[in-house]
Amino acid sequence: MLAPLNTVINAFGGRWFDEQWNPQFDSPEVRDAVKFYVDTVRDYGEAGAASTGFQECGNLLAQGQAAMWYDSTAAVSSLESPETSKIAGQVGYLPAPKMAKSGNGWLYTWSLGIPAKSERASDAWKFVSWMTSKQYIAHVADELGPSRVPPGSRLSTYELPAYKELSSTFAQQTLDSMLAADQSKPTLKPVPYTGIQFLAIPEFQDLGTRVSQQISAAIAGQISVDDALAQSQKYAEVVGKSYRESQDRTGAAR
């Protein structure tokens, strides 16, 4: 949930923390963004939206049971494949909406890594090199079609005339979205963290989970948006306090 919701918060001019690591869940911008998101999902979203994730949303749209979906460009692989989608070739693609801030698409990757203690690091590297090569991209396009090409793995993919032609409805939009995403300036106002749809801090795994649980409860009608944000503010305050104390210690040391 937080991936699309955070971009909505960014669009409304909100942020998780200010430059001094003070939580901002009680700010008008964040409240307006979260209320807009919760109201939209509750009024127009799918049944069980509070517990519906990426895969479930993708399945609903691919089976023609949803009209609109706001999420990752990686979804194109399943939406444009006739084998998995009833709407292949019928989908239109647009950039993330804007409010106070424009350019609200996000950037993320499922990375490949080789464990340092691997006994077959050389073989692993050969495999990784092959599956990210131009030859592999061309092979996937030829054998499975352009929709199945791994998006975002190589810039050269988007320079291939054949790929541009076969994937004209989504290729340029995907590339434009990635190029427009700015991890270092994710918000309208300055922030002490990087990341667009997430915060690149170790604490975000736990903090993000706690906040998303509060928003899910609001979507489910179990609590109000204001109550969800008030509790999120308390969670964020614990994290912000640790960073403020760290800054104070650093300043004292100087």
DOVEXNU-46729 format. One line per 3 residues: their letters; for each residue x, y, z of C-alpha. Coordinates in steps of 0.001 Angstrom, whole numbers. Layout:
REM residues N
A = X Y Z ~ ...
//
This chain:
REM residues 254
MLA = 0 0 0 ~ 2695 2497 932 ~ 4288 2526 -2520
PLN = 1330 4227 -4253 ~ 230 6081 -1112 ~ 3633 7680 -575
TVI = 3593 9089 -4086 ~ 169 10578 -3328 ~ 1608 12160 -180
NAF = 4476 13547 -2269 ~ 2028 14864 -4858 ~ 63 16759 -2202
GGR = 3277 18369 -958 ~ 3599 16161 2118 ~ 6553 14335 3645
WFD = 7235 11860 6452 ~ 9809 14028 8267 ~ 11006 17603 8029
EQW = 14698 18461 7826 ~ 15092 18098 11611 ~ 13466 14633 11632
NPQ = 10204 15890 13100 ~ 7319 13632 11958 ~ 4829 15270 9621
FDS = 1824 12951 9802 ~ -81 15748 11550 ~ 523 18202 8697
PEV = -2380 19354 6486 ~ -620 18068 3368 ~ -268 14525 4669
RDA = -3785 14473 6081 ~ -5294 15701 2812 ~ -3319 13138 841
VKF = -4179 10184 3066 ~ -7852 11168 3302 ~ -8016 11480 -485
YVD = -6393 8060 -852 ~ -8565 6333 1748 ~ -11794 7906 462
TVR = -10957 7000 -3130 ~ -10214 3381 -2305 ~ -13243 3029 -34
DYG = -15664 4685 -2476 ~ -14376 3294 -5766 ~ -11919 521 -4972
EAG = -12284 -3251 -5010 ~ -13905 -5244 -2227 ~ -11387 -6102 491
AAS = -9078 -3272 -574 ~ -7484 -3097 2873 ~ -5835 -6480 2312
TGF = -5414 -6463 -1474 ~ -1813 -6322 -2683 ~ 30 -5939 -5970
QEC = -686 -9446 -7260 ~ -4363 -9356 -6365 ~ -4872 -5950 -8002
GNL = -3060 -7114 -11117 ~ -5235 -10193 -11364 ~ -8425 -8133 -11043
LAQ = -7431 -5786 -13863 ~ -6097 -8571 -16085 ~ -9419 -10397 -15763
GQA = -11406 -7295 -16646 ~ -12788 -6807 -13143 ~ -11228 -3364 -12591
AMW = -11112 -240 -14738 ~ -8015 1493 -13396 ~ -4886 560 -11483
YDS = -2164 2829 -10122 ~ 1060 916 -9519 ~ 4401 -228 -10910
TAA = 5312 -343 -14600 ~ 6516 -3903 -13943 ~ 2850 -4940 -14164
VSS = 2944 -4576 -17934 ~ 4419 -8074 -18249 ~ 1214 -9664 -16983
LES = -1266 -7127 -18344 ~ -41 -7275 -21933 ~ 404 -11036 -22171
PET = -2552 -12783 -23870 ~ -1740 -15902 -21873 ~ -2436 -14174 -18567
SKI = -4642 -11205 -19439 ~ -8081 -10755 -20983 ~ -7324 -7095 -21674
AGQ = -3974 -7409 -23454 ~ -3651 -4653 -26051 ~ -6534 -2668 -24549
VGY = -4721 -842 -21733 ~ -3766 2820 -21793 ~ -837 4117 -19734
LPA = -358 7512 -18113 ~ 2171 9068 -15714 ~ 1413 9503 -12023
PKM = -1050 12341 -11290 ~ 200 15629 -9894 ~ -1098 18094 -7357
AKS = 1226 20552 -5627 ~ 4130 18515 -6980 ~ 4603 16904 -10387
GNG = 6805 13993 -11405 ~ 5483 11609 -8768 ~ 6413 8268 -10261
WLY = 8686 6096 -8163 ~ 11813 4050 -8783 ~ 12617 632 -7388
TWS = 14352 -2551 -8430 ~ 14500 -6225 -7636 ~ 18273 -6550 -7602
LGI = 20506 -9519 -8303 ~ 23322 -10384 -5915 ~ 25896 -13095 -5315
PAK = 26613 -14051 -1688 ~ 30209 -13365 -696 ~ 30536 -16909 667
SER = 29193 -18589 -2441 ~ 31284 -21557 -3575 ~ 30178 -21037 -7162
ASD = 30466 -17278 -7510 ~ 31996 -17579 -10975 ~ 29077 -19642 -12277
AWK = 26599 -17294 -10637 ~ 28241 -14317 -12321 ~ 28028 -16031 -15707
FVS = 24302 -16578 -15170 ~ 23655 -13016 -14005 ~ 25669 -11645 -16923
WMT = 23669 -13732 -19376 ~ 20207 -12946 -18016 ~ 20896 -9194 -18077
SKQ = 22577 -9155 -21492 ~ 21323 -7619 -24715 ~ 21155 -11109 -26180
YIA = 18815 -12294 -23434 ~ 16546 -9263 -23890 ~ 16347 -9940 -27623
HVA = 15667 -13643 -26982 ~ 12773 -12876 -24619 ~ 11269 -10402 -27095
DEL = 11518 -12927 -29942 ~ 10246 -15933 -28012 ~ 7696 -14450 -25598
GPS = 6892 -11015 -26977 ~ 7803 -7454 -25960 ~ 5506 -7391 -22931
RVP = 7635 -10074 -21278 ~ 10917 -8184 -21626 ~ 12216 -7244 -18147
PGS = 11439 -3505 -17891 ~ 14163 -1151 -16815 ~ 17056 -3580 -16965
RLS = 18841 -2012 -19942 ~ 18565 1436 -21503 ~ 19407 -27 -24898
TYE = 16129 -1971 -24838 ~ 14218 1282 -25256 ~ 16404 2287 -28165
LPA = 15524 -756 -30285 ~ 13176 301 -33130 ~ 11453 -3095 -33113
YKE = 10780 -2903 -29388 ~ 9466 652 -29671 ~ 7065 -439 -32390
LSS = 5834 -3612 -30714 ~ 5419 -1983 -27297 ~ 4367 1501 -28363
TFA = 1605 1726 -25739 ~ 3900 1309 -22749 ~ 7642 1391 -23588
QQT = 8101 5162 -23772 ~ 5908 5726 -20723 ~ 8032 3259 -18758
LDS = 11273 4917 -19802 ~ 9976 8428 -19158 ~ 8778 7421 -15693
MLA = 12156 5988 -14733 ~ 14091 8961 -16065 ~ 11821 11430 -14270
ADQ = 12100 9749 -10873 ~ 14477 11647 -8580 ~ 15426 9697 -5453
SKP = 17373 12622 -4039 ~ 14449 15080 -4270 ~ 11324 13027 -3642
TLK = 9251 15751 -1998 ~ 8198 19352 -2557 ~ 9872 20503 661
PVP = 13381 19400 1750 ~ 13717 16129 3640 ~ 16629 14401 5403
YTG = 16027 11069 3670 ~ 16185 9706 130 ~ 13704 7464 -1613
IQF = 10401 8220 -3316 ~ 7853 5560 -2372 ~ 9929 4490 624
LAI = 12446 5978 3037 ~ 15976 4653 2608 ~ 16575 4218 6340
PEF = 16929 912 8237 ~ 13936 1699 10440 ~ 11536 1957 7514
QDL = 10888 -1775 7332 ~ 9252 -1699 10761 ~ 7930 1866 10640
GTR = 6425 1383 7191 ~ 4691 -1794 8312 ~ 3190 -66 11339
VSQ = 1993 2934 9344 ~ 514 767 6595 ~ -1409 -1212 9217
QIS = -2959 2018 10452 ~ -3960 3113 6945 ~ -5340 -350 6198
AAI = -7487 -110 9314 ~ -8798 3250 8100 ~ -9651 1789 4693
AGQ = -11435 -1085 6405 ~ -13467 1424 8423 ~ -12074 227 11747
ISV = -10585 3630 12663 ~ -10726 7162 11285 ~ -8033 8709 9131
DDA = -7232 11141 11924 ~ -6748 8310 14415 ~ -4564 6422 11934
LAQ = -2370 9466 11396 ~ -2160 10246 15111 ~ -853 6748 15817
SQK = 1496 6938 12823 ~ 2835 10220 14198 ~ 3697 8455 17461
YAE = 5479 5634 15647 ~ 7445 8100 13531 ~ 8366 10180 16563
VVG = 10347 7258 17998 ~ 12397 7031 14796 ~ 12752 10789 14427
KSY = 13919 11170 18015 ~ 16789 8729 17469 ~ 17986 10722 14455
RES = 17657 14051 16232 ~ 19671 12712 19178 ~ 22288 11409 16769
QDR = 22532 14856 15160 ~ 22886 16453 18609 ~ 25712 14082 19526
TGA = 27445 14775 16233 ~ 27137 18525 16772 ~ 28501 18233 20310
AR = 31445 16175 19094 ~ 32386 18872 16660
//
